[in-house]
Each structure stands twice: as C-alpha cells, then as structure tokens.
Amino acid sequence: MKIIQKIEPTKPKINKRKRAAAYARVSVDKGRTMHSLSAQVSYYSNLIQKNPEWEYSGVYSDGGISGTSTDARSEFQRLIKDAEDGKVDIILTKSISRFARNTVDLLETVRKLKAIDVEVRFEKEKINSLSGDGELMLSILASFAQEESRSISNNIKWSIQKRFKEGRINGRFNIYGYRWEGQDLVIEPKEAEVVRLIYANYMRGLSAEYTTRQLNKMGVTAMKGGPFKATSVRKILVNITYTGNLLLQKEYTSDPITGKSKMNKGELPQYFVENHHEAIIPMQEWQSVQDEKARRRKLGAHANRSIKTTCFTSKIKCGNCGKSFRRSGKSQGKNKEVYYIWTCRNKSEKGVKVCDARSIPEKMLKKACATALGLEEFEEQIFTDKVEQVIPLEGDSSIQTFLGL
C-alpha cells in the first residue's frame, strides 16, 4: 500500500515587489503646462511609493510635446527602453491619449510591452493591458489602427502618385554607375565604364556568369564594396535608368498593414520620364539587349555561345526548386582526367540554405538514363531525341529519374 506524506514548505513564499513607473505628458496647447506636468509627476510618485507591493522606478515625463507620434518623445522612448531592459514591470499613465493619440503607435507599443510581460494601466479608461479587458481593448484598437493605417497609406499613395505624374521621383535610390549631387543624378565615370562593359559583353554573346568572373578577376567591386554577383549583372542589364530615362511606380505597396511590396504588373499606372539624367547606355543598345534576352530565354542555354552545352543542358531540372542543373568539371588523377558533375543552379549560386539538392556525377547520370531508356550504353542522340527532361529525386540509396519520353 502506497503511503503519501505531505511535506510542508519550510519557508513562506515571498512575493517579489513589482517595479512600477509612470508616464506623464502635457500637450502644447494646454495652459500652465509646467504646473500641470509637475502635478502629474507628484501624483504618480506618491501613488507608487505608497503601494507596498510596488518598487518605485521613477516618473518619465515629456512636456509641451504632441502625442500624435511616439518618435519625438525622448522620455517616452527612454521608458520603453528601460522596460525592454527589465527595469520596469508596470507602467501607469493617465489615459490612452496621454500615452499616444496615434492608435497605430499605441497598439504597436502596448503589444511590444505585453510580449515581455510589462503591464500598462490606463487610469481614466480603467484598462489593464494584461487583463482580459486589455485583450478586448487591443482587438478594438486593432480595427481602428487598421483603418487609420489604410487612411494614412492612401494619403501617402496620393502624394506619391502626384509626384509621379509630375515626373518627380519619390526620394532617392542607389544605382551602380551614378551618384546624387543635390537633386541631380550624375554619372560616376569608373562605374559607368563597367556598365558599358557589361552591356558590350552581353551583345557579344557572353553570359552574365562570364562577365561576373571577368569583373572579379579585374578587381572591380560592386556598389557596397564586395565582389560582383551574376544577379547584380543581370539587374544592370534590365535597368532602363541607364538610358537616362526613369520608369516610376515599378513597385507598389499591396497591403498597408504589413507594408508588403509587389512588382507592378499592370495593376497601377506607370510613368515614363524621358531625359531625366545623362545616359550611360543609348536607348537603342538597351533595347537590343532586351531583345537578345528574350531570344536566349526562348532558346535556353543553347542560344548563348559562351556556354558550353551538352545533351543534358537545360534538361536536368531540380526536384527541390525546379531550376536547371549546370555542369562543372575538375581535373583528377595523374592523367588530369576531367571529372564532370551537375549541380542545381540555385545551390551553386545561393548555397545549400536555398537548395540542398545533391550534385550528380555525369557518369552516374548517363548510366541512370541509359537504364531508363533500355540501352546497354548511353547514347547522346537517342537521349536528345526521346527525352524532354530529367528530374533527379533523392532516394534511399540511388537517384531516381523521371523522363518525359
């Protein structure tokens, strides 16, 4: 028979006192500003210090500052920082309007504090941010904040579109080959030569990868000082800004709440500003590059003379991400025999975090394809005629293939 004995605690549990602070603010339009602020500070100092369950952590006060935005209030920002640093457990304030008149800022701040278990008490509304009522208050405020954010977003959109219609840009942007001098976009000579080389190489039939290797061998650095990447070269090749013209509203904010941007594919009007700045690439040359890109896209890797192709080129598709595999080779052994492998383009360019598909030795690929085609040995012509694509998939011990015959 089990015997259960209750063991009483030897020491009574001591509740730790919570560190309480208060926030006080008076508006610029109120009379006797400093007197009112002093009264609030005195009131909260006494209130906190009289409560035996609280430890006094100070009163933070901003005088003569609007509550519309939290950005300009230095004491408010200091209070939030102290709360995040674990110096404050409870924040007392007179009302929601004293804490912030902008519901977007209010909701963001209260939620940030709630996430670290810091309680905010609004005296006038009798709301505690950590209580059930506080949850309801946050939900109600969220709906108001959403509408307010949409309204603000619509006003900003109207302002931006008005600027676009007038041919004026919205702020500044960084672009390789140019620098800003006041309101003018001016050519950076050394970088402009690199841009011209990129365009010339492409029209000579050279790939973006070839140009990237060339630039890095030359010691040319990208705008932020690092080595060039093929993706950067491709972006330069499609950017119409190099023609001296601007295309405005290429992107737009699809959701004012999340701030997520999307490429504008006809959902909103775009504005083409001609002769905005000095060109690095003539418009005709830029258009020729776009036409060549379209041709290469249609024909695949076989359209590019700088890419050595085989019967597998453009036919090996990654089972993880769908990108094509590319071929690379290295010399091995005493005879320096070249050993070829096929690797997912995403993996080779962006690393295993983007795609972890296994690389495939070419000998293994040929053997697997020959088996699937019922051949004793691999034959390029038969493969070319009968196979549309190969999708390598990870199996238990070997690579499985799907062939569109």
Secondary structure, 3 states (H helix, E strand, C coil): CCCCCCCCCCCCCCCCCEEEEEEEEECCCCCCHHHHHHHHHHHHHHHHHHCCCEEEEEEEEEECCCCCCCCCCHHHHHHHHHHHCCCCCEEEECCHHHHCCCHHHHHHHHHHHHHCCCEEEECCCCEECCCHHHHHHHHHHHHHHHHHHHHHHHHHHHHHHHHHHCCCCCCCCCCCCEEEECCEEEECHHHHHHHHHHHHHHHCCCCHHHHHHHHHHCCCECCCCCECCHHHHHHHHHCHHHHCCEEECCEEEEECCCCEEEECCCCCCCEEECCCCCCCCCHHHHHHHHHHHHHHHHHHHHHCCCCCCCCCCCCEECCCCCCEEEEEEEEECCCCEEEEEEEEHHHHHHCCCCCCCCCEEHHHHHHHHHHHHCCCCCCHHHHHHHCCCECCEECCCCEECCECC
